[in-house]
Amino acid sequence: MDHQSQHALVVLRRILRATENRARALSRESGLTASQLLLLQTLADEVECTAGTIASRLGITQATTTSLVHKLETKGLVVKKRGHTDRRQVWLSLSDNGRTVLEEAPDDLQELFRSRFDKLENWEQMMLVASLERVAAMLDAEEIDAAPVLDIGALDREA
């Protein structure tokens, strides 16, 4: 293995380790996974919305959203309410406890990445995305369904 490919693998491993370490710290400090935290943040932004809206905003399936919501509802962080005009429609919102947990949760890795990525020049952003796309292709990962969540494992796993 030549020096450049070895260095590239070290950098990839650092990214994986940073994601794994942050996921562990988030779970330890808040009892949440990164995807659960992201769902709570989405609810805080929306105030009240449907699971379909969350799925669309997060780029995840309805089934994954339903599983995440169920786990957060069990923890007392999300409240479900039937629609007034259409009883089949379910509206989701943060509970008071959910709002408190969200306020006390540590900053997540997505937000750190997003804030730093947004500060890059447009050409740098495009170059990084193209490079990451190339790495994904090199690893035969182009067809893997993934949400914009820096987390390890399934999005709806237990914390």
C-alpha positions in Angstrom: 0.0 0.0 0.0 1.5 3.3 -1.0 1.8 6.3 1.3 -1.1 8.3 -0.2 -3.7 5.5 -0.1 -2.6 4.7 3.5 -3.0 8.4 4.4 -6.5 8.4 2.8 -7.5 5.4 4.8 -6.3 7.0 8.0 -8.3 10.1 7.3 -11.4 8.0 6.6 -10.9 6.2 9.9 -10.6 9.5 11.7 -14.0 10.5 10.3 -15.5 7.2 11.3 -14.0 7.5 14.8 -15.2 11.1 15.3 -18.7 10.0 14.3 -18.6 7.0 16.7 -17.1 9.0 19.6 -19.7 11.8 19.2 -22.5 9.2 19.0 -21.4 7.7 22.3 -21.0 11.0 24.0 -24.4 12.1 22.8 -26.0 8.9 24.1 -24.2 9.2 27.4 -25.0 12.8 28.0 -28.6 12.9 26.7 -29.8 9.3 26.2 -30.4 10.1 22.6 -29.0 9.0 19.2 -28.0 11.6 16.7 -31.1 10.8 14.6 -33.4 11.2 17.6 -31.8 14.5 18.4 -32.2 15.6 14.8 -35.9 14.7 14.9 -36.4 16.7 18.2 -34.6 19.7 16.5 -36.9 19.4 13.6 -40.0 19.4 15.8 -38.6 22.4 17.7 -38.3 24.2 14.3 -41.7 23.2 13.1 -43.5 23.5 16.5 -46.1 20.9 15.3 -46.0 18.7 12.2 -46.7 15.3 10.8 -44.4 12.3 10.6 -44.5 12.7 6.8 -43.1 16.3 7.1 -40.3 15.0 9.4 -39.5 12.2 7.0 -39.3 14.6 4.1 -37.2 17.2 6.1 -34.7 14.6 7.3 -34.6 12.5 4.1 -35.6 9.3 5.8 -38.4 6.8 5.3 -41.8 7.0 6.9 -41.1 3.7 8.7 -37.9 5.0 10.2 -39.7 8.2 11.3 -42.5 6.2 12.9 -39.9 4.1 14.8 -38.0 7.1 16.0 -41.2 8.9 17.0 -42.4 5.8 18.9 -39.1 5.6 20.9 -39.2 9.4 21.6 -42.9 9.2 22.7 -42.0 6.3 25.0 -39.3 8.5 26.6 -41.9 11.2 27.1 -40.2 13.6 24.7 -42.8 13.8 21.9 -46.5 14.2 22.1 -49.0 12.9 19.5 -52.3 14.5 18.8 -55.1 13.6 16.4 -56.1 16.1 13.9 -59.3 18.1 14.5 -60.7 17.9 11.0 -59.1 14.6 10.0 -58.8 12.1 12.9 -56.5 9.9 10.8 -53.9 12.6 10.7 -51.4 12.6 13.7 -49.7 15.8 14.7 -46.4 15.7 16.6 -44.9 18.2 18.9 -42.2 18.4 21.6 -43.3 17.7 25.2 -42.0 20.1 27.9 -39.5 17.3 28.8 -38.5 17.0 25.2 -37.8 20.7 25.0 -35.7 20.5 28.2 -33.7 17.5 26.9 -33.2 19.3 23.6 -31.9 22.5 25.3 -29.5 20.5 27.5 -28.3 18.2 24.7 -24.7 18.8 23.5 -24.2 20.2 20.1 -24.3 17.5 17.5 -21.8 16.6 14.9 -24.1 17.5 12.0 -24.5 21.1 13.2 -20.7 21.4 13.7 -20.1 20.1 10.2 -22.9 22.2 8.7 -21.8 25.5 10.3 -18.2 25.0 9.1 -19.2 23.7 5.7 -21.4 26.7 5.2 -18.5 29.0 5.8 -16.5 27.5 2.9 -16.5 29.2 -0.5 -19.0 27.7 -3.0 -16.2 26.1 -5.1 -14.7 24.5 -1.9 -18.1 23.0 -1.0 -18.6 21.6 -4.5 -15.0 20.2 -4.5 -15.6 18.5 -1.1 -19.0 17.0 -2.2 -17.4 15.7 -5.5 -14.5 14.2 -3.6 -16.9 12.5 -1.1 -19.0 11.2 -4.0 -15.9 9.8 -5.5 -14.9 8.1 -2.2 -18.4 6.6 -1.9 -18.1 5.3 -5.5 -14.7 3.8 -4.7 -16.3 1.9 -1.7 -19.3 0.8 -3.9 -21.5 2.8 -1.6 -23.4 4.9 -4.2 -26.6 2.9 -3.9 -26.7 2.8 -0.1 -29.7 4.8 1.2 -28.4 7.3 3.8 -29.9 10.3 5.6 -28.0 13.4 6.3 -27.2 12.2 9.8 -23.6 11.6 11.1 -24.4 8.5 13.1 -23.4 4.9 13.1 -25.8 2.0 12.6 -29.4 2.2 11.9 -31.1 5.5 12.4 -33.9 4.1 14.5 -31.7 1.9 16.8 -31.9 2.2 20.6 -29.7 4.8 22.3 
